[in-house]
């Protein structure tokens, strides 16, 4: 038995390859759209990817199941649970097998049994792996967005992100009942979750790539609660804001993502087409915000904020420092279905950048409008007295709440999000804008009297 973990830091998403060394067969669970790593690892291990599956219709990234099956000649196994509203539109394709609870995928000496675990979504499946030559005791459970390290999948996304009214409490109760299906499994079973710390699919995910059911029984809050009503109250409270692109991901993954063949190389251009998106490193952005552009620096936050702030129907031109940076940014955007990059342009062709001043908390005055762009949970745990709170992803829709006759001083926690907020304000015509040096953490450490908790 062979298990390999593939983890995308930018999406906080895990996918898995499970292989049978005796027969050379392998399955990939919850693949991303960039399928090259799976094909490469399988080849190096002497395996053939004969099957692809996913635990549910994903909301936070574009599935690579169709892409990988097309390249590898594999069969796709999809959930047939959850009712008619939760069926894959491409479920009748010739290479697709639809599964109900109890369906077994056989890979040589290994088997993966599908367990219907609704809660996060109605169609969600979890896969129980048994290595039969070694033992009939199950070895691993691939949990998708069912059970995480220290947490469980949130049941409110369908209502809060996809606008499907009346599903939050139903999902929470389904999640509680799904957790009871773990009772008959031994403590030794390893749990391989679909996400880690930083994902918006839960509120307190741990950072370990794998855990054990016995450990989670002792430490995971969701497995400590044995009253359904109390569980519902707890799981629906304190969840972070769901990114707006989650709704579009649900739609595209249900329809079936377009098969690309390969991720395209971004062509260089002399003039911008559509929206200008500056993906240069954050230090270069702060050295001069370029006119007419939205700033989303390269790094772990680009995928998330591109999904929040860009329009799926509008082409973009990337402002980048190199071909490599442009290609990487386009790849990151493609993982959430933003196939809208028309080309990339060098910053010198856009215009002269504007330097936005940084101000120290001690120099703030009552005339300043302090804008906090952190998330709601961060705000609840402490904020600067008198600050205006607008989470970064909602800022383009709430600009009317901000004054145009006062200086706006933008801050986040430590400085990774505030430059994006600054760029949004400049692009919207706000003239007197500054950034708070060090962000909220600096203020909390050095000026605690300014903080309300």
SVG drawing of the C-alpha trace seen along z (x, -y; Angstrom):
<svg xmlns="http://www.w3.org/2000/svg" viewBox="-35 -67 46 78">
<polyline fill="none" stroke="black" stroke-width="0.4" points="0.0,0.0 1.3,-3.4 -0.2,-6.8 1.1,-10.2 -0.1,-13.5 -0.2,-16.6 -0.7,-19.9 -1.3,-23.3 -0.4,-26.0 -2.2,-28.7 -5.5,-26.8 -4.8,-25.0 -6.0,-22.0 -4.9,-18.3 -5.3,-15.7 -4.1,-12.1 -2.7,-9.3 -3.4,-5.8 -1.6,-3.0 -1.3,0.8 2.3,1.8 1.3,5.4 -0.8,4.4 0.5,0.9 -3.0,-0.7 -3.6,-4.0 -6.4,-6.4 -6.3,-10.1 -8.7,-11.7 -9.8,-15.3 -7.3,-16.4 -6.5,-20.0 -6.7,-21.3 -2.9,-21.3 -2.5,-17.6 1.2,-17.4 2.3,-16.5 0.0,-13.5 1.2,-12.1 4.8,-12.7 4.7,-11.0 2.7,-8.1 5.2,-7.6 8.1,-7.7 6.4,-5.1 5.7,-2.8 2.0,-3.3 -0.9,-3.9 -3.7,-6.2 -6.7,-4.1 -9.3,-5.9 -10.1,-9.4 -12.6,-10.5 -13.7,-13.4 -15.4,-13.6 -18.0,-16.2 -18.8,-19.1 -16.1,-21.5 -16.6,-25.2 -13.1,-26.4 -11.2,-25.2 -11.9,-23.9 -11.7,-20.1 -9.1,-18.4 -11.0,-15.1 -12.1,-15.5 -8.6,-16.9 -6.7,-14.0 -9.1,-11.3 -8.7,-12.6 -4.9,-12.6 -4.6,-9.3 -7.5,-7.4 -9.0,-6.8 -12.5,-6.1 -14.1,-8.9 -16.1,-7.9 -18.6,-10.4 -21.2,-10.6 -24.8,-9.8 -26.1,-10.8 -27.8,-13.9 -30.9,-14.0 -31.5,-15.4 -30.2,-18.9 -26.7,-17.5 -26.1,-15.4 -23.1,-16.1 -24.2,-17.3 -21.5,-15.1 -22.5,-12.0 -23.7,-10.2 -20.3,-10.5 -18.9,-7.2 -16.0,-7.3 -18.0,-8.1 -19.3,-5.6 -21.9,-7.0 -21.7,-5.7 -24.0,-5.3 -23.2,-4.7 -21.3,-1.4 -19.9,-1.3 -16.4,0.2 -13.6,-0.8 -11.1,2.0 -7.5,1.3 -5.7,4.7 -5.3,5.8 -6.8,2.5 -10.4,1.4 -12.0,-2.0 -15.5,-1.9 -17.6,-5.0 -19.5,-6.2 -22.2,-8.9 -21.3,-11.6 -23.6,-14.6 -23.3,-17.8 -20.8,-20.0 -22.7,-19.2 -25.6,-16.8 -23.7,-14.5 -20.5,-14.2 -18.6,-10.9 -15.8,-9.7 -13.5,-6.8 -12.4,-4.0 -9.2,-2.3 -8.4,1.3 -5.1,3.1 -6.4,6.6 -3.1,8.6 -2.0,6.7 -5.3,6.8 -9.1,6.6 -8.9,3.7 -9.4,0.5 -6.2,-1.5 -7.2,-5.0 -10.2,-7.3 -10.0,-10.0 -12.4,-12.5 -12.5,-15.4 -14.5,-18.2 -16.1,-15.9 -13.5,-15.7 -10.4,-17.9 -7.6,-18.0 -9.3,-19.6 -12.5,-20.6 -15.2,-19.5 -16.6,-20.9 -18.8,-23.9 -22.5,-23.3 -23.3,-27.0 -21.6,-27.5 -24.5,-26.5 -26.6,-29.2 -24.0,-31.9 -21.9,-31.4 -24.3,-29.8 -27.5,-31.5 -29.4,-28.3 -31.8,-29.4 -32.7,-27.1 -29.7,-24.7 -27.5,-25.7 -29.4,-24.0 -30.3,-21.0 -26.6,-20.6 -25.5,-21.0 -27.9,-18.3 -26.7,-16.0 -23.1,-16.6 -23.9,-15.6 -25.5,-12.4 -22.7,-11.7 -20.2,-11.9 -22.0,-9.0 -20.9,-6.8 -17.4,-7.0 -18.4,-5.2 -17.7,-1.7 -14.3,-2.5 -11.1,-1.7 -8.9,-4.4 -6.1,-3.3 -7.7,-4.5 -5.7,-7.4 -7.7,-10.4 -6.5,-12.3 -8.4,-15.5 -9.1,-17.6 -7.9,-20.9 -5.5,-22.3 -5.0,-25.5 -6.0,-28.6 -8.9,-27.1 -12.3,-28.8 -14.1,-25.4 -13.9,-25.4 -13.1,-27.7 -10.3,-26.1 -8.4,-23.6 -5.1,-22.2 -1.9,-22.2 -1.0,-18.5 -1.3,-16.6 -2.7,-13.5 -4.2,-12.5 -5.7,-9.4 -9.4,-8.9 -8.4,-8.1 -6.6,-11.4 -9.5,-13.3 -11.9,-11.6 -9.8,-13.1 -9.1,-16.6 -11.6,-17.6 -14.3,-19.8 -16.9,-18.3 -16.4,-14.8 -16.7,-16.0 -20.3,-17.2 -23.0,-14.5 -26.1,-16.7 -27.4,-17.5 -28.8,-20.9 -25.7,-22.0 -23.6,-20.8 -25.8,-22.8 -25.3,-26.0 -21.6,-25.5 -20.9,-24.6 -22.9,-27.6 -21.2,-30.2 -17.9,-31.9 -17.5,-30.7 -15.3,-33.0 -16.7,-34.9 -17.1,-32.6 -15.3,-34.0 -17.7,-35.1 -16.2,-32.9 -17.3,-29.8 -20.7,-30.0 -19.1,-30.1 -16.9,-27.1 -20.0,-25.1 -21.6,-25.8 -18.6,-25.0 -17.7,-21.8 -21.3,-20.6 -21.3,-21.3 -17.9,-19.8 -14.7,-22.0 -13.4,-22.6 -10.6,-20.2 -7.6,-22.4 -5.0,-19.8 -2.3,-21.9 -2.1,-25.1 -1.4,-27.9 1.7,-30.1 0.8,-33.8 1.8,-35.8 3.6,-39.1 1.8,-42.2 2.5,-45.9 -0.9,-47.2 -3.4,-46.0 -6.6,-44.3 -9.5,-44.4 -8.6,-44.8 -5.0,-45.4 -4.0,-43.2 -0.6,-43.9 0.9,-40.6 4.4,-41.9 5.9,-41.2 4.4,-43.2 7.5,-45.4 7.4,-46.4 3.7,-47.2 4.2,-49.4 7.1,-51.2 4.6,-52.6 0.9,-51.7 0.4,-51.8 -2.5,-53.8 -5.7,-52.0 -4.6,-48.6 -5.8,-46.4 -2.9,-45.1 -3.0,-41.4 0.6,-40.4 2.0,-37.0 2.1,-34.5 -0.2,-32.4 -3.0,-35.1 -3.3,-35.6 -5.7,-32.8 -8.1,-33.8 -8.1,-37.5 -8.3,-37.0 -11.5,-35.0 -12.9,-37.7 -12.1,-40.7 -12.1,-39.6 -15.0,-39.1 -15.1,-35.7 -16.4,-37.3 -13.8,-40.1 -10.4,-39.5 -7.3,-40.7 -3.8,-41.7 -1.2,-40.9 1.4,-43.4 4.4,-41.2 8.1,-41.3 8.8,-38.3 7.4,-35.6 7.7,-33.1 5.8,-35.3 3.0,-35.9 2.7,-32.1 2.6,-31.3 -0.1,-33.8 -2.2,-32.6 -1.8,-29.0 -3.0,-30.0 -6.0,-31.8 -6.8,-28.8 -7.1,-26.6 -10.3,-28.5 -11.5,-28.7 -10.3,-32.2 -9.3,-31.5 -9.4,-35.1 -5.7,-36.1 -5.2,-37.8 -1.5,-38.5 1.1,-40.1 2.8,-43.5 5.9,-45.0 5.2,-47.7 7.2,-50.4 4.6,-50.3 1.7,-51.1 2.8,-54.4 4.4,-56.0 3.6,-54.4 2.2,-56.3 3.9,-55.9 1.3,-55.7 2.7,-56.9 2.9,-54.6 1.9,-56.2 2.6,-55.2 -0.4,-54.5 0.9,-57.2 0.5,-59.9 -3.2,-59.1 -5.6,-61.9 -9.3,-62.1 -9.7,-63.4 -8.3,-60.1 -10.7,-57.4 -9.0,-54.1 -10.2,-51.3 -9.8,-47.7 -9.9,-45.2 -9.5,-42.1 -12.1,-39.3 -15.1,-39.5 -13.7,-37.0 -10.4,-39.0 -12.4,-42.2 -14.4,-40.5 -11.2,-39.5 -10.0,-43.1 -9.9,-46.2 -8.7,-49.8 -11.1,-52.1 -13.2,-54.1 -12.1,-52.1 -14.4,-51.3 -14.6,-47.6 -15.1,-46.4 -13.6,-43.0 -11.2,-43.2 -13.3,-41.0 -16.4,-43.2 -14.6,-46.5 -15.4,-47.1 -19.1,-46.8 -19.0,-49.1 -16.9,-52.1 -19.9,-54.4 -19.5,-53.9 -16.1,-55.7 -15.5,-59.5 -13.8,-61.2 -13.0,-64.4 -10.7,-62.7 -7.5,-60.7 -8.2,-56.9 -5.6,-54.9 -5.8,-51.2 -4.7,-48.3 -5.0,-44.5 -3.3,-42.2 0.3,-42.5 0.5,-44.1 -0.3,-41.4 -3.8,-42.5 -3.7,-46.3 -1.8,-47.0 -4.6,-45.3 -7.1,-47.6 -5.0,-50.6 -4.9,-49.8 -8.7,-49.3 -9.2,-52.8 -6.8,-54.5 -8.4,-52.7 -11.8,-54.0 -10.6,-57.6 -9.9,-58.0 -7.0,-60.5 -5.9,-60.8 -4.9,-57.3 -2.3,-55.9 -1.3,-52.6 -0.9,-51.8 2.7,-50.6 2.8,-47.1 -1.0,-46.6 -3.1,-45.7 -0.6,-43.4 1.9,-46.3 -0.8,-48.5 -1.9,-45.7 1.7,-45.2 2.9,-48.8 -0.3,-50.8 -2.7,-48.5 -4.6,-51.4 -5.9,-52.1 -7.5,-48.6 -11.0,-47.5 -11.4,-43.8"/>
</svg>
